[in-house]
Amino acid sequence: MTYSAGSPEDFLAVRQLTSRGTQAEIGHALGAEAKARSDWSPPPIDPIVAKARYTWFARNWPQYAERTAGFAEAYGLPADAAVSFDNASALPAGSGCSALWTGSTLGRNYDFFTLSWTQLGAVLAGEEPVDDGTVPVASRPYVLTTIPDDGIASTSLSMSTLDGATEGVNEAGLVVALLMADVETATPLEHDPQAGLSVLQVCRYLLDTCETVDEAKEALMLAKQYTHGAPCHYIVADASGRGFVHERGEHDVEYFVEVAEGPLCVTNHLLHRHPDLDALPEDNPETMRTYERLRTLTKEAGAGPRDALDAVSFAVEPGAPWRTLWRSVLDPAARTMSTRFYLGDGDNGTARHSPELTFGVSR
């Protein structure tokens, strides 16, 4: 197995997978990859829930429904089997990310824990984590390029699953990234998948079905969403120069946050609750510096997305169980995603990184 960045000896070992053909053929390739690389198998779920999920996808996201049929075939299962192919698509509380839309490029830092699922569960339960010999949950990401015969091609980055995405760009120039929405009050949730979109499926849903920000707004309003893990908000932009942040507030009220001029910056608190940068609260141990990062990101945005994001990346702190795992810059005009990956801590107290690698969307 070759890696686009890093190796099993580094913290991150990044695989790249390009799939072409029908949606079902693409799904079969993804299923074959999952089956070959891990001992994961699709868990059974309630048959009524499975039927509702299948019906919802077929009506609202037919590309995913067709891919699921191919994925199921790779496991020797019928397309409507009462199982979930979502994998572990929960986002635990405590991660922190930063993103900005400059009007021409979307940049984001992906900040996450450096722990395995078992260790992460211990930390969230207030216990001392023990090395169980398994790899950290976010240490084997995928760059996925899908080029369907009849549909929108895209390139996306996935933390650990093959059916979701943390960010990406499609051939129409739509770019999207997710971030935790309310880090201070978020708690990890444990429940089975539901009908509709989990937090990690939203980015792929938009990349598959939308070409412009207006189409993305409508798609988000029409989609049934559920929080399988911590709630997220999404920054979306297109080649016209327009962008927005989509958030859900109390009672599931939806907000589209935009700016008339200047950069659109977002970290890990709800922007619609704190619209005034000069009146942001002070950070506390639970906020992961979300308010400080937003102030700094806005101040440094003029230097460009790379320098601005480096100014808010998480420094190497001995004993701290999180790092900035990658920095991506998505260019709608060029239809590219350029990403620098964290490979581990260096001897001098700084992070080791891969070169910035550029992934395109090309037929």
Secondary structure, 3 states (H helix, E strand, C coil): CCCCEECCCCCCEEEEEEEEECHHHHHHHHHHHHHHHCCCCCCECCHHHHHHHHHHHHHHCHHHHHHHHHHHHHCCCCCCCCECCCCCCCCCCCCCCEEEECCCCEEEEEEEECCCHHHHHHHHCCCCCCCCCCCCCCCCCEEEEEEECCCCCEEEEECCCCCCCCEEEECCCCEEEEEECCCCCCCCCCCCCCCCECCCCHHHHHHHHCCCHHHHHHHHHHCCECCCCCCEEEEEECCCCCEEEEEECHHHCEEEECCCCCCEEECCCCCCCCCCHHHCCCCCCCCCCHHHHHHHHHHHHHHCHHHHHHHCCCCCCCCCCEEEEEEEEEECCCCEEEEEEEEEECCCCCEEECCCEEEECCC
